[in-house]
């Protein structure tokens, strides 16, 4: 059809080839290729099209056809194998005479021919003994045949080029070919038999060739072999190979680049003999000597890059950036693999300027480049990793052998040089306008990420004694910079000052730890740094404002870093309480906060500084005693910022309200604080479109309701007048974008702050604190006030849910859960509740139950996971104190409501599937669908309900985990220690709905291809079965473990196992499940499994059962069709292994693994 009688392509085939290259009829070409690959004619067509008398397009098409066909796992007939191999090799050799075709076309065709040849080796691996030797010798032998036609050098170069091309394509195709695992291993074993030959070829070419292009190809081919195929170097003379490799590497940039790739792979893939266990000293010393010899080339690169940066070049514009990146990567790879051995060479070296010292000098190269990372250089991040490797491998000086003074000086100098280079890299660029307005956000994030890594290097270096001089010098620089600032009252060199403070920030944690352990040198350093920092803060806090004019952005950055330093060294401030008052650090933090929050420019810097200030204020409130004056100043400042004209970011607002919460237990009677909270409450009401109700006029933080309310609104009105704005445009205006998350996040942080303070008030007894430890009645008053505030918020939410359901999406319900969780933590005492608080708390819980019930009724199915999480939080709170019978009964009622809602959701999903006419879903005429629903039924919607199933399983886990803490009660159902027993006693669950609904959840989870869901549901099923076996639940057993239950769970599990080999973790999970299931009627289960597996010789009681409805018949047929590959012996072994109660768990695992493997293995 496609070849003539004399094996020439027909006109139809020629047309297809032409259309393939022109792209005029792509569809027809693809259809032809797909069809011809499955035809026996493909081999003849491929061989015929490789005729050298045919045009290039026909030969390329023939090579492509053979390559594509062999790559698709087709194997040529034995009689065609030799013909294809000879035709391919002949065509490769013939390419030398085709100079008229052009170099590009020859290269394209050569690669296709070699790809076809390589895949021929892969598909006929048993027919080759030494494929590499065979092909290489064929190419070498053909060299002599063309010496009379071409110059000798040209012929040899062509032959070597072809050999290198073949070896490269061999390893490339091996790494990407679609091969079965055992076939890949067989091919790898075949090729590695000739590894010594391959590296001998590489070595000969490296030592004998002068052609740079060929040498670069050799380097690249060697890199590929080291990465993908090389497994051992036992047959290779590593030292001689290394000599050959380093020989030509410095001849040109082309060879330098290719040689670096080869060296990187050499060290990365097993070190090429350095980790072989043999005596590697000579080989390592040779590498050290040759790598140190690369230093002049590296320094030339550094100088060229410095000149390029000076001329304004960026990293991507620098022509040699790839060489620099490869050099840095080589250094990184070497330090990762050989750092321990390299340090030993340093300790053993006698002269200070030997090769090993030059090599260590090169380790500083990635950190010593000019310019800003990552805009003008992009290797500093590698330099940081290099230094981590260097420092981590450095043994403590006390553990090292006796070192001479020159070695100690070298180590100290090396560390100080790196730390100085790191210090230069962590400084902000002088042109901040370019940094913040011209750099892309990703570039700024990369710079901040590098700075964070540099902080880690400073901390790591501080632990080593040789680094101490650097930090002592840095402390002196800090003192001089502060002195200069005090004299000039201007931050003339703020970049260096900010960087110095940043470094001490980085090591603050270690400094605090060592001071606590009375380390003398560290205590001196800490004292000097603290003194300079306090002087700087006092100077910045007094005199003229530094947050104005052109230096404002630098001042914000510097002050933000200084504020962070004070937060990190709070333990050092505790013994100096009087110093805190004298220096007015709190005032400094507040000034930084106000300046940062009120600036309209440089929002990124401003937000960072404001965030640092708020976090430090929080730490001071929690860790240090504040005076009443200080606390009032904080409250006043927070109020100004909160009601200011410039909106705060979400993060800043959250931190602000956490400060409010931390202060609230101390300053609950503060008018400023109360007005601030009331204003936020009014904003929430307005944005939720709530109307005034009976709760709206309730005072929250003071006993004098009317007076406080009046003063609060007076404060708000005064703030409006002060800002000269209309109330309608203030924070009380309705924001069209306001949602539950943004409205309630501040209250969540408020409650969290209150909880933190209340939890530690017993320890807050300092004489100069805001006040002594509050008595229990005052603490109860605080909790009552928070309860009233939370009650108001819940009332707003309930009303909003009625009026506008659109507010509530998954994120909103999660926020409501966070709100209640943090609010309950602040409201409810872990000890016995105060009797006066019961009424307030009962009102709050009543409203919360109403909100939860409405959410369950109003929300759609996709919100079920979030609603269940909220519901359990409320139920657990109601059941917290069994002595309070009224709350306990409400909690049980809510539990019943949740279960009914889950029942409705699952039933709705099941009914939607039952419309299908599949006989598997035909449960018989008049049949009523009851829990547990069959796995087959739930599996049809499994992918759509993953989140719902996992959420239901988690909720039931909570129910099973619940334990009664207080055993004193006179009510029968409250006395139960198990929540299941309690619930059944309370509602009289005669139909065991909870149990059957729980098993519906587990059945659904068994069918879902999501590990988290499967894991959760299998574990739940196991727990339910174990709990059923408890004597307290024997009365439920006949209602749950029914014949239908056993049929559905075993059929569902068999269909899962029949899908093929399972991961080990799933085998373990299913074995645990079978171990829990086999407790109940093991003989019945064994008989059922044999019936389902079709290995019974005579009818049994189960035979009629599995055929009683179309559903049972279809499921049984589906199981038996899925296990056709499993023989009867394997089926019987599986049935016995998973049902016999005396069988060890390892035997169950083995039975499951063997059965699953048998299902996926073709029958013999």
N, C-alpha and C positions, 0 to 999 in steps of 0.2 A: 504493500500500500504506500510505503514511504521511500522504498529503495527500488531502483531498477534492477534488471537481471545482472548487470555488471557491478552491483553494489554502489551505485551512485545515487545521490538524493534526487527524488522525483521533483517535478515542478511544484507540487503541492507542499512538499517539505521545504523547498527553497523559499516559497512564499511565506510560510510560517516563520522561517528564520529571519527573513527580511522584516516581517511585521514585529517580531520580537525586538529587534534592534531599533526600529523606528518608533515603536510604541503605538502603532496605528490600530492594532486590534489586540489589545492586552487580554481581553476575556478569552478569546479563541486560543491564544498561546497558552494561557494557564490551563484551560480545559485539555489541550493536547498533552501538556506535560503531566498533568494528573492522570490522564488515561493511559499514556504510554508507559508510565512507571510500573503499571501492573501487568504489562504485556511482555511476553517472552521475546518480542521483537526489539525491545529496548537495547539489548546488548549488541545486537548486530548493527543497529542504527548508530549507536555511540562509537563503535569501532570504525565504521565506514566514514563517519564524519571527521575522523582524525587524520584522514589522508592529507599529506602535505601539499598535494596538488590542488586541493580545494581552497577557497578564499578564507581569510581570517575569520569571518563571521561564522562560517560553517564549522570550522574547527573549534572555535570558542563555544558554540552551541552544543557540539558533541561532548566536549569536556564538561560543560555545565550539566548536561543530561546525566552523564555517568556519575558525577559528584552528587547531584540531587537524589538520584535513585539509590545510590549506595548509602547515603546519609539517612534515607527513610527506612533503613534496616532490610533492604532487599539484598539477597545473596545470589550472585551469578552461578549458573550451573558449572559443574566441575570442568566440563569440556571447554567452557568459555573463559575460565579463569586465566589460563596461561596466555590466551589470545589478548585479553584485555590488558594484562600486565605488560606484555611485550609491546603492544600498540602504544600504551601510555609512555613507556620508557623511550621508545623510538621517537615518538613525537616530541618529547622533551629535548632529546639530543639534537633533533633536526632544527630546533629553534635557533641554533647558533648561526645557521646559514641564512637567516631571514632578516638581515639588516635593513632591507628595503621596507619592511613592514613598520619600522619605527620602534624605538625603545619602549614606549608606553604600551603599545599593543602586545609586544613580546612579553612584557612583565605581566599583563593581565592574563594572557593565555597560559603562561608558565604557572601562575598561581592556581588557575583552575585545573590544570593537568596534575599538579602536585596534590591538590585537594582530593581529586578523584583517586589518585594512587594511594594516598594515606587512608582514605575510607575503604579502599579495597583491602588494605592490610587489616583494618578494624573488623571488617565483615568476614574475612577468611583467615582469621588469626591462626587456626590450626594448620593451615597450609604453608606457614612460614616458619623457618627456624631462626634466621637472623635477618630480619627485614632491613635494618639500617645498613648492615654490611653489604647486603645484596644491592641495594639502591646506590650506595656510595661507590662501591666498586664498579658498578655499571657506568656511573657518571665519570669516574676516573679513567676507566678503560677506554671510553669513547674519546677521551682527551687526546690520546695518541693518534687517533684516526683523523683528527682535524689539524694536527700540527703542520702538515704539509700545505694546508690551505690558509692558515692564519699565522701571524707571528706567535712565537712560543709563549711570550708573556701574556698576550691577549687570550690564547687558548687556555692557559692555566688559570687566569683570572676568571674566565667564564665558567670553567669547571668548578672552581671554588665557590663562585657565586651561586651556582646551581645547588651545590652541596649544602651551603648555609641556608639557602631558600627552602630546601626540602626539610632540613632539621627544624627550621622555625615553624613551618606549616604543620609538621608532625606534632609538635607540642601544642600549638595553638588549637588545632582541631581536636586533639585529645582532651583538652580542658573544656571544650564547648560542645562536643558531639553528644548526641542523645544515645547513651549506652546504658545497658543494664549494669547493675553493680558488679556482678560476677564477671561479666565480659570486660568491664573497665579494669578490674583487678588482673584479669588474664593478660590483657594488652600491656598493662603497666609492667607486669613481671617479664613479658617478652622483650619489651624495650629496654628495661633496666639491666638485662643481661649484657647489653652492649654499651653500658654507660661509660666504661673505661675507654672504649673506642671513640665515643663522642667527644669526651674531654681531651683525648689525645689529638683529635682533629682541631679542636679549639686552640689547644696549646701550640700546635704546629703553625696554624695560621697567624696567631698573635706574634710569634717570633720571626716568621719568614716574610710576612706581607708588608708592603709599603703603601699599598693602595688604601687611602683613608676611608673611602666609602665602604670597601669590603671589611676593613677592620671594625668600623662602627657596626656593620651588620653582624659580625662575629660577636661583638660585645652584647648586642641586643638579643641574639639567639642564645647566648650563654645565660643571660638574665632569665629568659623564658624557661630554660631547662632547670635552673636553680629554683625557680618559683613553683613550677608545676610538676616536674618529674623526678628531679634528683632526690634519691632516698638514702644513699650511702656514699661515702667517699673512701671506702676501704680499698678500692682498686685504683685510686687516683693519687698521684704524687702531688699533694697539696702545695708543698713548698715550690716545686718547679712550676706548677700552674700559676701560683701567685706571682712568681718572677715574670712569667710571660704576660700576665695581666697588667702589671704595673709598668712594663716596658714602654708601650706606645702611648700611655694615657695623657702625657703632657705635650704631645706633639701639636695638638690643635684643640679648639673649642669643641669641634664635632666629636673627637675622640674622648675629650675630657667629660663631656655630657654622657656619652654612651658608657664610658668606663665607670662613672659614678653610679649609673643604674646597675651595672653588673656588681660593683662592690656592695651596694645597698642590699641587693638580693643575696649576695654571698654571705654577708654577716647575718642577715635576717633569717635565712633558711638553714639553720643548723650550724652556722659559722664555718662551714666547709672545712672540717677537720679540727677546728679549735675546741669543739665539745665532744670529741670522739673518745675521750678517755685515755688516749695515748699521750706520750710526752710532747706537749705542744709548745714548749718554751721557745724553741727556735723559730717556729712558724709565727707565733705571736710577736716575737721581737722583730721579725722581718716586716710584718704588717705595720708595727709601730714606726719603724725606720722609714718605710715608704710613704705612709700617711703623713708623717711629719715633713717629708720632702714635698708634699703638696702645699705647704704653707705659703711659699712665694706666689703661687697661682691664686690662692685664696686671698692674699693681701692685695693682689692686683685687682681682684673683683671688688674688694671693699673700697679701694681708692676710686675705682671707676664709678661705683654706686654713689660715693660721697660727692663726686664731681657732678653726677647727674642730678642729685637732690639739690645741689647748690644752683643748678641751672633751672630748677623748677619742674623736673621730671617726676611723674608719679610711678608707682611700682610697676603697673602694667605697661608703662611706656619705656621702662628700662630694658634694653635689649638682652641683658644677661641675667634677668631675674630667675629664669629657670635653672641656670647653673648654680645660682646662690641657694635656691630652694633645695636642689639636690644635694649640695654640699652640707647644708644644715641637716637634712634628713639622714645623710651618711653618718654624721657625727652623733645624731640621736640614736641611730640603730647600733652603732658601736658601743655607746655608753649603756644601752639597755642590755647588751649581750656580754660585754667583757669588762665592766667597770671594776669589779672586784680584783681581777687580774691586773688591770691597769694601775690601780692604787698600790698593789704589791710591787710593781715595777718602780713606782715613785719612791717607795720606802727603801728599795734596794739600790736605787741609783746613787752613784757617788758624786758625779759632777752636776752642778746646778743647771747647765745648759745642754743637757743630752736630748736625744730624740723624744724621750717620754715627756720631758718638760715642754718641748715645742708642741707636742700633740695636745697637752693640756692647755697650752695657750690658745690653740685652735678651738677648744671647747667654748671659749668666750666669743667666738666670731658671730654667732647668731644674735647675741645681745649687744654687739658693738657697732651695729650699722647706724649710719646717720638717718635722720628723718623720723617722722611720726608713724607709728603702727596704727592701722594697716594701710594708710594712704600712700606712704612713701617707702615703706618696707614691710614685708609680710613673713618674717622668719623669727621674730622675737618670741612668739608663742612656742616654737620649737626649742628656742634657747632656754625657756623656762623649764621645759621637760628635761632638757639636757642637764640643767643644774640640779634638778631633783634627783636624777640618776647619780650624779657626782656626789651629792651630799649624803644620799641614802646609803651609798656603798662605802663612805668614809668611816672606818672604825674609830671609836673614841681614842684620843691620843694616849690615854692611860693604858689602853689595851694593845696598842701597837708596839712592835719591837722598839728597842732603843733607837731613837732617831737623832741624827745629827742636826745641828742648829740650822744648816742651810735648808734641809728638808722642811723643818718646822716653819722657817721663814717663807719658803715657797708656798706652803699650804695656806698660811695666814695671808700672804699677798694675793694668792689666787682668789680666796674668798672675798677679800676686800675689793678687789678689782671687779668681780662679778656683782657684788652688792652695789658698788658705785654705778655700774652700768644699768642695773635694775632700777636704781634710784632715778637715773636720768630718764628711763622709759616710763616711770610712773608719774612724771610731772605733766601737768596740763600744758598744751601748746600755748605760746604767748598770744597767738591770734585767736582768741575765743570766739570772735564773730564768725570766722571761717569754720571753726569746730562745730558751732551750734547751728549755723545757718547754711553752710555749704556742704558739709559732710552729710552723707546719707545716714539715715537712722541705723541701718545695719552696721555701718562702719563705726559709729559711735558705740554701739553695743559691743562690737568686737574689741574696741579699745577698753571699755569698762571691764569686759571679761578678762582681758590681759592684765589689767590692773588688779583684779581680784586674785589672779594666779600669782602675780608678783607679791601680793600681801602674804600668800601662803609660803612663798620662798623666803621672805624676811623672817617669818615665824620659824620655819625649819632651820634657817641659818643661825638664829639666836640660840638654839640648843647646843651649838658647837662652840667650844671655847675659842678657836681661832677667829671667830667672827666678832668677838666682843669689842676689839678696837674700833671697828666701824661704827658701832652704836654709841660708843663713848664720844667719838668725833662728831657724830650726828647730834648728840645732846649739846655739845659745845656750839654747834652751828645754830641750834634752836635758841640757845641763850643769846647769841650774838644778834640773831634776827629779831628777837623780841626787844633787845636793847635798842636796836636801830629804830624799830617801830615806835617805841615809847618816846624816843627823842624826836622823830620826824612826824609822828601822828599820821602816818600814811603808809599804806601797804605797797611800798615801792617794788618789793620782790616777793609778791604774794605766792607765785608759783612754787618757789623753793620752800617758803614757809609752809604752804599747804602740803607739799610732798613730805617734808620732815614730820609734820603731825600725822600724816597718813601712815608713815613707817612705824611710828610709835603706837598708832592705833592697831597695826597689824600684829605687834608683839605684846599688846596689853594683857591678853589673857595669860600668857606665860609669865609676864612680869608680876601680875597680881598673885599667881600661884607661888612664885619663888619668894616674894616678899612675905607671904603668909608662912613660908617655911624658913624665914629668917636668913635668907641668902644675903650676905653683907654687900657684895658688889652690886647686885640687882637692886637692893634697897637704896643704895646711894644714887644709882641711875634713876630709879623711880622718883626719889625725892627731888632731884634736880629737874626732871621733866615736869612733875606736878607743879613745882614752884613757878617754872617758866610759863606753863599753861594758864595758871591762875593769874599771873601778871598780865598775860596777853588778853585774857577775858576781861579783866578789870579795866584795862586800857581801851579795849574795843567797846566796852559798855559805858564808858564815860567820855567826856570831851565831845567833839563834833561827831556827827553820824558818819560812819564809814560806808553806809548803805546808800550813798548818793553819788551822783556824778559818773564819770567814765569807768571808775574802778569798782562799781557796784557789783558786777558779776563776779569779779575776783574775790571781793569781800564775802559774798554769799557762799562761794565754794570754800573759802578758808574757814569761815565761821561754822559752816556745816560740819566740816571735818573735825574742828575743835570741839564742837558740841558732842559729836560721837565719841571722841576720846574721853570726855568726862563721863559719859554713860558707861564706858568700858572699865573705868578705873574707880567706880563708886566704892568698892571695898577699901581703897586707899584714902578716900575722903572721910570715912566713918570716924577715925580717931581725931579728925580736925573739924569738929562741929562748929567751933567758934570761927574758924577760918571761912566756913561757908557763909556765915552771916556778914563777916567783914568784906568779903569779895563780892557778895551779892551775885552768886552764880545763877540763881533762879532768875534774877532780873536780866542777866545776859541771855539766858535761854529764851525768855519771853520777848526780848528785843529782836533776837534773830527770827523768832517765829512770826512776829508782826511784820518785820521787814520782808520776809520771804513770802508771806501770804498776801501782802498788799501790792507786790510788784506785778505789773502787767507784762513785762518783758521777761525773756529768759525763763519761761515757765518750767522747763525741765530742771534747771539748777534750783529755782525757787522751791519747787515741790520737794526736791531732795533735801534741801536745807530745812524746810518746814517739817518734813517727816522726821528728820534727825532730831530736831528740837522737841517735837511732841513725844517721841520715844524716850528721849532723855528726861523730860519732865515726868513721864510715867514712871521711869525707874527711880527718880528722886522721891516721888510720892510714896512708892512702895518700899524703898530701902532706907530712906533717911528721914529724920523727923523735921517737919516743917512748922514754922510759926503760923499763927492765925493771919498775920499780915501777909506772909508769903502765899498762903492758900487763897486769900482774898484777891491778891494780885493775879494769881493764875486764873481764878474764876472770871475776873473782870476782863482779862486778855482773851480768854476763850470766848466770852460773850461778844466782844468786839469783832473777833474774827468770824464767828458764826453768823452774825447779822450784818457783815460787811457787804459791800456792793459786788466784790469779785467772788464768783462761785468757787468753792473748794472742790478739789478732785475727790473721787469716791474714797480713795485710800486715806487722804488727809482728814476728811470728815469722820471716818471711822475711828481714826486715832484720837481726834479731838474729843469725841464722845466717850471714848474709853477713859480719857483723863477725867472727864466729868464724873464718870462712874466711880473711879478710884477716890475722888474727893468727896463724893456724896455722903458716905457714912460719917465724915468729920464735919461737913458743912451743910447738913440737910436743912438748917434754918436760914441759910444765906438767901437773901432776897434776889441777888443777882443770879444765883444758881437756879432758884425756883423759876424765875422769869425766863431763863434760857430754856429750861425744859418745857415750860408751858407754851412758849413760842413754837418750839418744834412740834409739840402736840397739836397746836392749832394748824400748823402747816400740813400735818398728816391728815387731819380731818378735812381740810379744804380740798386737798388733792384727791382724797378718796370720795369726795362728793357726799359726805355724811352730814346729816342734819343734827341739830342740837337735841340731846335726849336727856334722860334723867341722870346720866352719868357725867354729862358735860360740865356741870357746875361743881363737880367734886374737887375739893382741895387735895393735893397730893402730898405736899411736903411741909405743911404747917397746920397747927390746930385752929388758927384763926382764918377760917375759909374766906370770908368776904374781904377782909383786909388784905390778905396775901394776893387774892385774885385781882383786887384793884391795883395794888402796887405793881404786880407783874405786868398788867396791861399799860400802866403808866410808864413803866420802864421801856416797853416796846414803843409806845408813842413818842417818848423822848428820843429814842434812837432814830425814829423816822425823821423827827424834826431836825435832829443833829445832822443827819445826812441830807436833809432837804429833798426827800423823795416822797412819792405818793405811796401810801400803804398798798395800793393795788398793784404796784410794781415791785413790792418787796418779796421776801420769802413766803409771805402768806398768800401770794397769788397762786393760782392753779397752774401747774406746769403740764402742758399737753403730753410730755414724755414721762411724767412721774409714774412709777409703778411700785408694786409692793416691795421689790428688792431695794430700790433706792430710798424709799420712804422709811423702811424699818431697819436697815442696816445700822443707823446710828443708835437705835434703841437696843439692838443686840449687843453692840459694844458697850453701851451704858451699863447693861445688866452684867456683862462679863467683868467690867471694872468693879462694880459693887461687890460681886461675889469674891473677887480676889481680895479686896480689902476686908470683908467680913471674915473670910477664912483665916486671915492672919492677925486679926485685931488682938488676940490674946498675947501676942508677942510685941505689941506696939505700946511699950510702957516707958519710953524715954521721957525725961523730965521736961525737955524743951520741945516736945511734940505739940501738935495742935491741941491735944487734950489727952487725959489719961485714958486707959482702956475703958470703953463704954460698958456700963452695966448691962445685964441681960435685958432689962426692960427697954433700954434705949435701942439696943440692937433689934429687939422685937418691933419697935416703932419704925425702924428703918425698913424692915422686911414688910411691914404693913403698908408703908408708903409705896414701896416698889410694887406690892400687890395691887394697889389702887391704880397705879400707872399702867401696869400690864392689863388690868381689867378694862381700863379705858381703851387701850389699843385693840384688845380682843373684841370689844363692842363695836369699834369702828370697822374691823375686819368683817364681822358678822353682817353688819348693815351693808357694807360694800359688796359682800358676796350676794346679798339679796338683790341689790340694785344693779350691779354691773359685774357679771361673771367674767367678762373679758380680762379683768385684772389678773386672773389666776391661771398661770401657766406653770410648767414644772419648776422653773426657777422661783416663782412666787411661793409655791407651796413649800419648797425647801427653805425659803426664807422664813415662812411662818413657823416651820419646825424649829429653826435656829432661834427664832424669837422666843418661843415657848420654852425651849430647852434652857436657854440662858436666863430667861425670866424666872422659871421654876427654881433654878439653882440659887437665884438671889432671894426669892420669896420664902422658900421652905427651908426650915432649919433641919440639919441632919439629926438633931435631938428632938425631944418631945416638943410639940408646938405649944406656944403660949395660948391659954384659953381665950384671951381677948382677940387673938388673931383668927380663930376658927371661922367666925362668920365671914370675915373678909376673904379668907382663902376659899371657903365654900362657894361664895359668889363668883370668884374667879374661875373655879373649876366648873361650875355650872355653865358659865358663858363659854368656856373652852370646849366643853362637851357639845354644846349647841353648834359652835363653829365647826367642830370636827364632823358632826353628823351631817351638816349641810354640805360640807366639802365632799363627803362620801356620796351624797345623793345627787349633787349637781355636776360633779366632774365626770369627764368622759373616761373611757377605759384606759387610754394612754397615760392618764394621770394617776392611775391606781398605785403604782409603786411609791410615789411620793405621798399619797394619801395614807397608805398603810404605815409608812414610817412615822408620820405625824400621829396616827391613831395609836400606835403602840406607846409613844411617848406619853400621851394623855392617859392611857389605860394603866401604864406602869405607875404614874404619879397617883392616880386614884387608888390603886391597890397598895400603895406604899405603907400605909398604917392600917392593918386589919382591925385595930381597936375602933376605928371610925367606921361603923357599920354602914352608915348612909353613903359615904364615898365608895366603900367597897362594893356595894350593890350597884351603884351607878357605873363603876368600872366594868362589872360583869355584864351589865346591860349594853354598854358600849362595845364590849367584846362580841356579844351576840350580833349587834348591828353590823360590825365589820365582817363577821363570818357570813351573814346574809348577803352583804354587798358582794363579797367574793363569789358566793354561790351564784348570784345574779350574773356577774361578769362571765364566769365559766359557762353557765347555762346558755347565755346569749351567743357565746362563741361556738358552742357545740351545735346549737340549733341552726346557726348559719351554715354549718357544714353539712347537716343532715339533708339539705335540699339536693345534695349530690345523689345521683342514681346508682352509685357504686354499690354492689351487693355486700361489700364489707360493712356498709353502714345501714344495712337492712336488719333490724333487730327483731323482726317479726311483727305481725299485725297486732295492733293494740298495745304494743310494748311501751312502757313508760321509762324514759331515760332517767337513770338515777346515778348518784355518785357511788363509787368512783367511776368516772367516764373512762372508756377504754383508751389505751395508749394510741391505737390506730386512729381513733377519732380526734384526739388532741394533737396528734402529729401532723394532721393536715393543715393546722394553723400554727404549728410550733414556731416557725421562723418569725411570725408576726407578733407572737406573745412572749418572747424571751424575757423581756423586762418584767412583765406582769407575773410570770411564773416564778422567777427568781425572787421577786418582792414577796409573793405569797409564801414561798418556802422560808424566807428569812423571818417573816412575821410568825409563822408557826414555830420556828426555832425559838423565838423569844418566849412564846407561850410555854414551850417545853422546858425552857431554862428557868422560868420563874420559880422562886422559892419564897415561902412565907418566912419573914424575919421575926415577927412578934407572935409568939404562940399563945398569948393570953387573950382569949375571946370566949364568949358564951354562946355564940351563934354557930350552929352546926356547920353550915357551908363555909363559914369563915375559918373554922378550925382546920380545914384540909390544908396539908402542906403542898400538894400538887395542884396547880391551877386547873388542870383538866378535871380532876375530881371535884374541885370547887365549882367549876362552871356546870358540870353535869348535875351536881346536887342543887344548884341554884335554879337552873332552867328546866331540869327534868328532861334531859336529852335522851328520850327513849329510842330514837332512831339512829343515834350515834352520828349525827350530822358532821360534827367536828372531825371525827376520824375519817369518815368517807370522803369529806371534802379535802382533807389533808392528802389522802392517797390520790385524789384527782390531780393535785398539784405535783406529786411525785411522778405520776404516770406521764404528765405533760413534759416534765423535765427530762425524762428518759429519752425522749424523741428529739430533743433540741441539740443541734451540733455546736453548742457553745460550752466550753470546758467549765467556766464558772457556774453556769446553770446546772449542768449535769452533775458536777461535784456536789453542789448544794442540795440538789433533789435526791441523789442517791444517799447522801448522809442523812437527810431527813427521813427517807423511807426506812433506813436502817434503825434510826432512833424510834420511829413510830412502832416498828415491829418489836423492838426490844421492850418498849413501854407496854405494849399489848400483852407481853408475856408476864408482866407483873401481876401479882395476885389481886391488886386493887382494880384491875381492868378485865378480869376474866368474864364478867357479865357482858362486856362489849364484844368479846371475841367472836361469838356466832354471828353477830350482825355485820362484822367486817370481813373476816376470813371465810368467805363463801366460795363455792365452786367457781362462780363467775370471776371473783377476785383472783383466784389462783390461775385460772385460764388466761385472763387478760395480762397479768404480770409476767407469766412465763412466756406467753406468745410474744409480748412486746420485747422482752429481753432476748429471745431467740432471734428476732428480726434485727436487733441491734448487733448481736454477736456475729450474725451471718454476713454482715457487710465486709468482713475481712479482718486482717491482723490488727489488733488493738494496741495502743501504747501501753507501756507497763503500768503507768499510773491508773489508767482506766481498768486494766485487769485487776489491780489491787482493790479498786473501789467496788467492782462488780463481785469480786470474791467475798468482800465483807458483806455485801447485800445478800448474796446467796446463803452465807453463814447465818445471817439473822432470819432469813426466810425459812430455812430448813427445820427450824424449831417446831413449826406447826405442821402436824400430819405428814411426816416425811414419806411414809409409804404411799399416801395418796398423791403426793407431789411426784414421786418417782413414776407411778403408773401414768400420771398425766403427761409427764415429759416423754415417756416412751410412746404414748399415743400421738402426741404432737410431732415427734421425730419420725413417726412411721416405722417403728421397729418392734411392733407387737405381733406375735404369731396368732393371736386369738382375740376375739372381741372382749372388751372390758367395759366396766361401768362408764368409763370416759368416752368410749367409742360412740355411744349414743349422744353423749353430751356435746361433743365437738361438732355434731352434725344437726343439732336441733333447730338452728336458725340459719338463714343465709349468711349472717355475719360470722357465726362460728365456723361454718363451712369454708367461707372465703379466707378467713384468717388462717385456719389450719392448712389450706392449700397453699397460701402464700409462704408459710413457714417451710413446708415440705419442698416447695420449689426453690427456696433460698438455700437449702442445705443439700442439694443434689450431689455436690462434690464430696460429701462426707459419707464414708461407708458405714455399714450397720455397726461394726465393732466400735468405731469412734463415737457413734451416737450413744451407744450403750455406756461406754466409759464416761462420757460427759454426764449423762443422766445420773449415774451412780455417784460420780464425783461431787456434784453440786447438791444432792438431796440427802445423802446419808449423814446422819448426825455425828457419827464417830470419826468421820474423815478429817484429818488435819487441814488447817487453812492452806498450807502450801500445796496440798493435793488439789484443793478447789482451784487455786490459781493455775496450776498446771493443766487441769481439765478445761478451764476456760480458754487458756492460751492455745492448747492443742486443737480444740474445737474451732476456734476462730481462724486459726491458720489453715485448718483443713477446708473451711468454707471458701477460702480464697485461692487454694491450690488446685490446679486442673487435675481431674481424675486420671488415674493411670489406665 
